[in-house]
Amino acid sequence: GVPFFVMRHVPGDVPGEDPPYTRSGFFVDGAPADRARLVSEGLRALARLHETDVDDPELTALHAPGVRHGAERQLEVWEVSLRDGLAGRTSPLIDDSLLWLHDRLPSPAPLVLSWGDARPGNMIWQDFRVACLTDFEGAALGPRELDVGWWLMFDYWMHEGFGTGRLAGEPDRSEQRAIYEQAAGTSIGGTTWYEIFSALRFATTVVHVMNRWVARGTVPEDQTIWRDNPATAVLAALLKEATA
């Protein structure tokens, strides 16, 4: 009973999360050069997306009147969503993370079309090259670092989060930032704030998913998965690194 999109079929491979693509699947089975190409091509595709004209009439819906778009706006939107989902619950990690994020808000930066869920698993791959980008329900106007931070947070989860070392050919996190900057033709600021914010967004999504599962009777009402899950584990690790 609600509007929806129908996409044409695009054949190809998609890096999985369960099990993580860093442990099994075509990414692991590929040669080191293949893995290097996949990561590099993904970041180049992201840089191309950021070249989109944000004043295109097709993107009018993203231009909310009276809104100052950027990192502060995104934190506001996601904090409201988190508090709504928590319905009075909280944890020291959530409180500490929000305080840290508010105290260190980045300076305003130029706006681009922010994908909202930039990661290899939202790309369809053909011969380790990008054939299609998917999953844009989190699209917004924001700084480049929003997407780069999400990409790097997800990369952290797929490696450190699962205790999986980098395979031969995989660029490390600093190399990935450099690949993006070279492709975008511009420098970006530090991404630590955006990575921690991305982990908070990830944790917010888990809260809402758990609420739906409780409503369906899939998990008991007193479940604590909303508080203890892979997203909050990544959030805790990144926050610890930032405050060490």
Stockholm file with secondary structure:
# STOCKHOLM 1.0

chainA/1-244         GVPFFVMRHVPGDVPGEDPPYTRSGFFVDGAPADRARLVSEGLRALARLHETDVDDPELTALHAPGVRHGAERQLEVWEVSLRDGLAGRTSPLIDDSLLWLHDRLPSPAPLVLSWGDARPGNMIWQDFRVACLTDFEGAALGPRELDVGWWLMFDYWMHEGFGTGRLAGEPDRSEQRAIYEQAAGTSIGGTTWYEIFSALRFATTVVHVMNRWVARGTVPEDQTIWRDNPATAVLAALLKEATA
#=GR chainA/1-244 SS CCCCCCCCCCCSBCCCBTTBTTTSSHHHHSCHHHHHHHHHHHHHHHHHHTTSCTTCGGGGGGCCTTCCCSHHHHHHHHHHHHHHHHTTCCCHHHHHHHHHHHHTCCCCCCCEEECSSCSGGGEEEETTEEEEECCCTTCEEECHHHHHHHHHHHHHHHHGGGTCCCCTTCCCHHHHHHHHHHHHTSCCCCCHHHHHHHHHHHHHHHHHHHHHHHHHTSSCTTCCTTTSSHHHHHHHHHHHHHHC
#=GC SS_cons         CCCCCCCCCCCSBCCCBTTBTTTSSHHHHSCHHHHHHHHHHHHHHHHHHTTSCTTCGGGGGGCCTTCCCSHHHHHHHHHHHHHHHHTTCCCHHHHHHHHHHHHTCCCCCCCEEECSSCSGGGEEEETTEEEEECCCTTCEEECHHHHHHHHHHHHHHHHGGGTCCCCTTCCCHHHHHHHHHHHHTSCCCCCHHHHHHHHHHHHHHHHHHHHHHHHHTSSCTTCCTTTSSHHHHHHHHHHHHHHC
//
